[in-house]
C-alpha cells in the first residue's frame, strides 16, 4: 500500500463540535458621540497617489497592477464596483492629503471591521499594564476578532464635510495644504465580535479595552476629539 492509497478522515461531527466550542460570539453596539471621520481618499488622483506612496519598492511577480488597485478602491468609494474610468499613475510628486471619504455599497456608507480590530489592538496595548495577564496584548490580539466585514453607518451620504488647514513635511520641505474630511454625526456601530472560549482574556478585559477606546476615539481626526463613543452593549450571542 502506498501513501496515495491512504485516505485521512477527520470525523465531521468532532470537527463541528470543536469549531463551535472554540469561539464565543458577542454583539457589540457602539454609540459615537459627535463626528465620526472618514479615511479613504475621495478622488481618483488621490487614490492613485495614496497607493503609490504605500507601494513597496520591490513588487512580487503576480502583483496587482496599480491601475487595477485604483479601480477597486474607487469602486468601493463610489459604491460602484464596476466603475469604468481611466486611472493614470501620477508623476513623482509627494503624496499630500486632500479629501477623505467613506467606502460605500448598496447599503450606504460603512466602516470596515478590520479598522475596528486595529483600534482594539491599539487600545489593548495601552491597558496591558493594568492586568496581571502576561503578554496581555499578544494574547488579546490572538483571542479577539471582529467578524463583521462591513459595519454600516445608517447613512447614504455624509452628514457634512470639515475643512482643515494642515502642515505636511515632504522631501521638498514643509508644505501647507487644505484637507477636507467627510463625517457622519452620532452613528451607531453594530457588529459581531468573536473571542476564544479557552483563553485568559475575559469579557471584563474586553470591556476595559473598550473603556479606554471610548476616550481615545476611533477613526480619523482623533486629535480633534472625533470618534469618541460609548459601549452601549456587549451581548452574548447563541452558538452557531
Residue, then its C-alpha position, 0 to 999 in steps of 0.5 A: x500500500x502506498x501513501x496515495x492509497x491512504x485516505x485521512x478522515x477527520x470525523x465531521x461531527x468532532x470537527x463541528x463540535x470543536x469549531x463551535x466550542x472554540x469561539x464565543x460570539x458577542x454583539x457589540x453596539x457602539x454609540x459615537x458621540x459627535x463626528x465620526x471621520x472618514x479615511x479613504x481618499x475621495x478622488x481618483x488622483x488621490x487614490x492613485x497617489x495614496x497607493x503609490x506612496x504605500x507601494x513597496x519598492x520591490x513588487x512580487x511577480x503576480x502583483x496587482x497592477x496599480x491601475x487595477x488597485x485604483x479601480x477597486x478602491x474607487x469602486x468601493x468609494x463610489x459604491x460602484x464596483x464596476x466603475x469604468x474610468x481611466x486611472x493614470x499613475x501620477x508623476x513623482x510628486x509627494x503624496x499630500x492629503x486632500x479629501x477623505x471619504x467613506x467606502x460605500x455599497x448598496x447599503x450606504x456608507x460603512x466602516x470596515x471591521x478590520x479598522x475596528x480590530x486595529x483600534x482594539x489592538x491599539x487600545x489593548x496595548x495601552x491597558x496591558x499594564x493594568x492586568x496581571x495577564x502576561x503578554x496581555x496584548x499578544x494574547x488579546x490580539x490572538x483571542x479577539x476578532x471582529x467578524x463583521x466585514x462591513x459595519x454600516x453607518x445608517x447613512x447614504x451620504x455624509x452628514x457634512x464635510x470639515x475643512x482643515x488647514x494642515x502642515x505636511x513635511x515632504x522631501x521638498x520641505x514643509x508644505x501647507x495644504x487644505x484637507x477636507x474630511x467627510x463625517x457622519x454625526x452620532x452613528x451607531x456601530x453594530x457588529x459581531x465580535x468573536x473571542x476564544x472560549x479557552x483563553x485568559x482574556x475575559x469579557x471584563x478585559x474586553x470591556x476595559x479595552x473598550x473603556x479606554x477606546x471610548x476616550x481615545x476615539x476611533x477613526x480619523x481626526x482623533x486629535x480633534x476629539x472625533x470618534x469618541x463613543x460609548x459601549x452601549x452593549x456587549x451581548x452574548x450571542x447563541x452558538x452557531 
